[in-house]
Amino acid sequence: MPTVLLLGATSDMAVAIARKMAAKGFSIQLAGRNASRLQPLQSDITVRFNVSASVHEFDAVDFNSHNSFFNSLPIKPDITICVFGYMSDNEVARTNWSEAERTISSNFTGAVSILNIVANHYAQQKAGVIVGISSVAGERGRQSNYIYGSAKAGFSAYLSGLRNRLFREGVHVLTVKPGFVYTKMTEDLKLPALLTAQPDQVADAVYQGIINKKNSIYVKWFWRWIMLIIKTIPEFMFKKMKL
Ligand SMILES: NC(=O)c1ccc[n+]([C@@H]2O[C@H](COP(=O)([O-])OP(=O)(O)OC[C@H]3O[C@@H](n4cnc5c(N)ncnc54)[C@H](OP(=O)(O)O)[C@@H]3O)[C@@H](O)[C@H]2O)c1
């Protein structure tokens, strides 16, 4: 059975995606920066879904370790899902460089570093699937969230370029823009219930996106239209808005 690698596997979305893919019979590789925290999930997946699950130490911002991390995987994954990310408080990141730098490296540079390695492997074997969890925040910079948003914009552009490069090699690249999701990342925010998805809905959308070879998906359909409206507001008006 094919193997799925989850990068940032302690994330609430990754947990839901891991369970969904295991339920469909995939073997699961859980990678995170504290492997011991992943062991309960590993046991749960193995027992509940009767598939193989393994745990691997992975830090997205330890760029120099990424080659040895990928080389050390006992089985190379057929599908790699890049879930890790970090959302800073924009006001803090405006004045505190280490917070801005962490936001950029956790959402963009780290993803480029590991996915370059995965992409080269998939290009060589002429098969594979790369999924990136990006964000609608990357579609237009807003005053409340532009440091995180610009890192996600970079990540979306990277995935788009990767898709263009790898299409002829038979490699599928899927960009996921979840909209708001109830997870640890957003637990302090007051999110509008109607616009907010559960991690299980993200997992369903990711699975369907892989099966149907989609290029880019929103988890809840109306985000496509919300973002279309936001993107078409003329800049002379947009810059005056409190967003
Ligand atoms: N929640 C939303 O509304 C929303 C919307 C759009 C996009 N997203 C994106 O969805 C993805 C998953 O986020 P989530 O909502 O599920 O939040 P989450 O539960 O807070 O997950 C974030 C994950 O990123 C991991 N991570 C951060 N820095 C890392 C590093 N240097 N190395 C390895 N792992 C690292 C965290 O690991 P630790 O457990 O070790 O901290 C955590 O597992 C993120 O990319 C996020 O930007 C979220």
The ligand as an ORCA input file, in Angstrom:
! r2SCAN-3c Opt
* xyz 0 1
  N      -6.060     26.928     11.508
  C      -6.338     27.708     10.475
  O      -7.331     28.470     10.464
  C      -5.459     27.657      9.247
  C      -5.940     28.251      8.080
  C      -5.166     28.190      6.929
  C      -3.950     27.535      6.926
  N      -3.498     26.977      8.094
  C      -2.221     26.262      8.025
  O      -2.488     24.909      8.308
  C      -1.303     24.267      8.785
  C      -1.611     23.467     10.024
  O      -1.966     24.327     11.082
  P      -3.054     23.987     12.175
  O      -4.155     24.945     11.998
  O      -3.338     22.521     12.170
  O      -2.327     24.439     13.493
  P      -1.475     23.680     14.594
  O      -2.269     22.569     15.179
  O      -0.983     24.750     15.491
  O      -0.271     23.057     13.757
  C       0.904     23.725     13.427
  C       1.949     22.666     13.348
  O       3.151     23.159     12.792
  C       4.195     22.517     13.485
  N       5.437     23.245     13.388
  C       5.649     24.557     13.597
  N       6.955     24.837     13.459
  C       7.559     23.666     13.144
  C       8.898     23.294     12.893
  N       9.887     24.193     12.932
  N       9.168     22.013     12.596
  C       8.199     21.085     12.557
  N       6.908     21.365     12.816
  C       6.602     22.649     13.110
  C       3.718     22.485     14.934
  O       4.508     21.561     15.652
  P       4.649     21.600     17.257
  O       3.499     20.759     17.761
  O       5.983     20.999     17.498
  O       4.537     23.037     17.680
  C       2.288     22.052     14.709
  O       2.218     20.664     14.590
  C      -0.301     25.407      9.023
  O       0.585     25.465      7.926
  C      -1.179     26.638      9.041
  O      -0.457     27.798      8.690
  C      -4.221     27.019      9.243
*
